[in-house]
């Protein structure tokens, strides 16, 4: 009766592989800095998250030795990442649809934002009316009279 036991010894990673992963992490860090400088608009967060996910995957796979570790540990780690990503997705959806609140069930924050917008419009309208009144007054003073 033979015994097929797996050898659970320590894995020795070649040094060139560590340097390659280190180089990739440096390149990805430069990309992260460039993304923060570049004006990508709303796409910046998605690019930054993709770069961060890639960097985290490299660190977990090679520096934390998950590539050569027990598959149960890999399962636990990826499950934690899955649940964390669900929380991020729900938060991103909430932020993305925050301005599209149903007026019948609006929130206190939405009412405050609407009041601030209305006050700003009223201020602009009052400034425009004052400018128009001043222009009319200036035109009346400088208008030529009909008597010689």
C-alpha positions in Angstrom: 0.0 0.0 0.0 1.7 3.2 -1.2 1.3 6.5 0.4 0.9 9.5 -2.0 1.6 12.4 0.3 2.1 15.8 -1.1 5.3 17.5 0.0 4.4 20.6 1.9 7.9 22.0 2.2 8.8 25.6 1.7 8.8 26.8 -1.8 11.9 28.6 -3.0 11.1 31.3 -5.5 13.9 32.2 -8.0 15.4 35.7 -7.4 14.9 36.8 -11.1 11.1 36.2 -10.6 11.1 38.5 -7.6 12.9 41.2 -9.5 10.5 40.8 -12.5 7.5 41.2 -10.2 9.2 44.1 -8.4 9.8 45.8 -11.9 6.1 45.2 -12.8 5.0 46.8 -9.5 7.3 49.8 -10.2 5.8 50.2 -13.7 2.3 49.9 -12.3 3.1 52.6 -9.6 4.2 55.0 -12.3 1.0 54.3 -14.2 -1.0 55.0 -11.0 0.8 58.4 -10.7 0.2 59.2 -14.4 -3.5 58.3 -14.0 -3.8 60.7 -11.1 -2.2 63.5 -13.1 -4.1 62.8 -16.4 -7.5 64.2 -16.9 -9.5 61.0 -17.5 -12.7 62.3 -16.0 -14.9 59.6 -14.6 -12.8 56.8 -16.1 -9.9 57.7 -13.8 -11.4 55.7 -10.8 -11.8 52.6 -13.0 -8.3 52.7 -14.4 -6.9 53.3 -10.9 -8.9 50.4 -9.4 -7.7 48.1 -12.3 -4.1 49.0 -11.7 -4.5 48.5 -7.9 -6.2 45.2 -8.5 -3.3 44.1 -10.7 -0.7 45.2 -8.2 -2.5 43.4 -5.3 -2.8 40.3 -7.4 1.0 40.3 -8.1 1.8 40.8 -4.4 -0.6 38.1 -3.2 0.5 35.6 -5.9 4.2 35.9 -5.7 5.3 37.7 -2.5 2.6 36.0 -0.3 3.3 32.7 -2.2 -0.4 32.0 -2.9 0.7 30.6 -6.2 2.3 27.7 -4.4 0.2 27.6 -1.3 -2.6 25.2 -0.3 -5.7 25.7 -2.5 -7.9 26.3 0.5 -5.9 29.4 1.4 -6.3 30.6 -2.2 -10.0 30.0 -2.0 -10.3 31.9 1.3 -8.3 34.8 -0.1 -10.3 35.1 -3.4 -13.6 34.8 -1.5 -12.6 37.7 0.7 -11.7 39.7 -2.5 -15.0 38.7 -4.1 -17.0 40.0 -1.1 -14.9 43.2 -0.9 -15.6 43.8 -4.6 -19.3 43.4 -4.0 -19.1 46.2 -1.4 -17.2 48.4 -3.8 -19.6 47.8 -6.6 -22.6 48.6 -4.4 -20.9 51.8 -3.2 -20.0 52.8 -6.8 -23.6 52.2 -7.9 -24.9 54.3 -5.0 -22.6 57.2 -5.9 -23.4 56.9 -9.6 -27.2 57.1 -9.1 -27.2 59.5 -6.2 -28.5 62.4 -8.2 -31.4 60.4 -9.7 -33.6 60.3 -6.6 -37.3 59.9 -7.0 -38.8 63.3 -6.1 -41.7 61.7 -4.1 -39.3 60.0 -1.8 -36.4 62.5 -1.8 -34.1 62.9 1.0 -33.1 65.8 3.2 -29.8 66.1 1.4 -31.5 66.4 -2.0 -33.8 69.1 -0.6 -30.8 71.1 0.7 -29.1 70.7 -2.7 -32.2 71.9 -4.5 -32.5 74.9 -2.2 -28.9 75.8 -2.8 -29.4 75.7 -6.5 -32.5 77.8 -6.4 -30.8 80.4 -4.2 -27.9 80.6 -6.6 -30.3 81.0 -9.6 -32.2 83.8 -7.7 -28.9 85.6 -7.0 -28.0 85.4 -10.7 -31.4 86.7 -11.7 -31.2 89.6 -9.2 -27.8 90.5 -10.5 -29.0 90.4 -14.1 -32.1 92.5 -13.2 -29.9 95.1 -11.5 -27.5 95.2 -14.5 -30.5 95.7 -16.8 -31.9 98.5 -14.6 -28.5 100.2 -14.5 -28.2 100.0 -18.3 -31.7 101.4 -18.7 -30.9 104.3 -16.4 -27.6 105.0 -18.2 -29.5 105.0 -21.5 -32.1 107.4 -20.2 -29.5 109.9 -19.0 -27.4 109.8 -22.2 -30.4 109.8 -24.5 -30.7 113.0 -26.6 -33.6 115.3 -25.8 -36.1 116.4 -28.5 -35.7 120.1 -27.8 -33.1 122.3 -29.6 
